Amino acid sequence: MTKKSILVFGVGELQCSIINRAKEKGLFVVGIDPCADAYGKELVDAFEVVDGQDYERTLAVARKYNVAGIITAATDKPLVMMARVAKELNLKFYPEDTAIISTDKFLMKEAFRKGNIPCAKGKLIFSVDEIDDFVFPVILKPRDNSGSRGVILCDNIDSLKTAFEETIRYTKKSSVLVEEFIEGKEYSIESLHWNGNTEIIQFTEKRTTPFPYNVELGHIQPADISSIDKEKIRKIIEQLAIVLKFDNCASHTELKINNKGIFVIETSPRLGGDYITSMLVPLSTGVNMEDLLINISLGNKICVCDCKHQFDKFSGVTFIALLKQGKITHINAIEMNSKIMSCSNVKFFIFKLKQGDEIVKITNSLDRYGQIVMQENSREKLMEALQKGNVIVNKCVQILNNR
């Protein structure tokens, strides 16, 4: 019997997990990526170098391999292209308008406003002179980027002027989005949508860098959220799915909670990155969202019972944050790996730096230096273990401060 083919958009590090899941299901996996040396190119059955904006070439690859479904994970960049290809080939996906809105933070905010989704006040500005109707602090964001790149908190007009020049570098647009700053703890909601169903699989709690930048340094599942707020969130996600026409997809929705309510920051109709859906969700629930999304994309039947937790544990990831800036003079890699991996709760560990590398202030997700993924039976044990892991790494790295 001929294997079914599935097309994976992006063959980077964060797509490797879903590539492996597709192969384990017996699928012929085709991967496309604009980078000829893509991180996961050796994992796929067929690899093609395709520019992210080349619709005709993308469509030709899909037809060449007679793909039965299309998927990606942890990236927004290919969503519009995926929607166009899916429409042409009659594959399971969401409308192109959904992809366009979901990859433009301003259009998304407009959709939230029209759909009565609670969110921060925001507008486009082409220069700092257009900020007059906002009260500081405010957040500046590029409309069309992710990974916290160009997202900066501004406390006054002087910091806004400096931030505007940085934020505009991270967008292809001539404008940036300015938002009122919402106080509160930050969370993400991991969901699946198919045939009119919306199911929240897990609630994720986030740990971020201090402002002015807002880079995620860790995630905990399940989040410490009251049952009352969870029910409110379920209703918001259901409404959001209707407003944005989420179907045949996963979603990763970021929000904040404070004493004034729940506010959606942004959403995307794809699996969450940062190992949230590839590792943390299976470790905390036993549910594999990648498997379910693959089935959805192929048109295979799934039911609500497939989303039911098989168990309830605690999982987390900490992204390595070195306490000093400067040049690395020595790494005791043997001791680091031995101490980290000797912990029974460690499920994954990687440290990406080497001697001679420069440590800079973390301003976006590309500046993070590795990660530790853990699973525990209690929140307290998990938090303690994640902190211990970071301490071990810092003790094993010697840094010369050049300042």
C-alpha positions, 0 to 999 in steps of 0.5 A: 500500500502506498503511504499517504504524504503530508507536507510540513512547512518549515524544517527547523528545530521546532518542527522536528517533533511533529516531523517525527510524529508524522513519520511514526504514523507511517506517513511519507513526510515532505518538508519545505524550507527556504534554508538549504541547511534547515535543521531537520532536513535529514529527518524528512523523506523528501526535502525541497528548498522553497522560498516562503513567498513562492506560491507556484513552487510551493503548490508544485511541490504539494502536487508532486508528492500528492500530499493529503495534508499540510501542517506546521508547528511553532511558526506563523510565517507560512500560515497564509501560504498554507491557507492558499495551497489548502484552498487550491488542493481542497485540503483541511485547513482554515480560510486565507482571511483567517491566516492573514488576520492571524499574522498581522497584530493590528488586523487581529486587534481589530477583529478582537474589537469587532468580535467583543474579545477583551483585549488591550486598546491599540492602534497603528502609528507611523511616527512617535508624534501619533501617541497623544491619546495613550497614557504611559506605559505602552507596548510597541510591537511590529505588526508582522513578527514573532518571538518577542522580536521588537516588542518593547515597553516604553515608560515615557516619550524618550524611551518611546522614541528609542524603541520606535527605531528598534521596533520598526526594524523588525517589520516590513510595514511602515507602521508599528502597533502601540498598545496600552500596557496590561498589568497581570500574569501572562498565560497561554491557552493550547487548544484544538478546533475541528468540525465546529468543536473547540477544546482547550487541552491545557493552560500554560503559565509563563515566566518572562524577562523584566521589562522593557523587553518581554521574552519568555524564559519558562513555562509551567503546566498546568497554570495556577488559574482558578476554576472560575477564570478557567471557565471564563477563558473557555468561553473567550476561546470559543468566541475567539474561534468563531470570530477568527474562523478557527477550524481544522487547526490548533491554536495558541492564545496568549492572555493576561489576568488581573483584578479587572478581568481577562485580556487576550494579548494575541492568538495564532491558529497553530501549535505553540512553540517553546516545547509547549505542545511538543513536550509539556502538554504530553508530559502534563496530560498524556495528550499529544496535540501533534498527533491530533493535529496530524489526524485533523489535517488528513481528514481523519476522524477525531472526537472530544474524548481524544482530548481528555487527559490521560493523567494530570502531572506537572511539566515545565521548561526553563530557558537557560538564563546566564547571570553575567554578560561577557565572554565565556572562558570555560564550560565544564560540560561534563559536570553540567551534563552529569548533574542535569541528566542525573535528575530523574525528572529531566526529560530533555536538556540542551546547552547551545553555547561554547567557549568564546561565545559572547553573552548578551542581554536577552531581548528576544527568543533567539538570545536564549542559550538552551533549555531544560524540560522536566516533569514532576508530581507537584508544582512545588517540586517542579519549580524547585527542580527548574530553579536547581537546573539553572543554578547548575548551568550557571556554576558550570560556565565561567564568564569574563565581564568585559565591562 
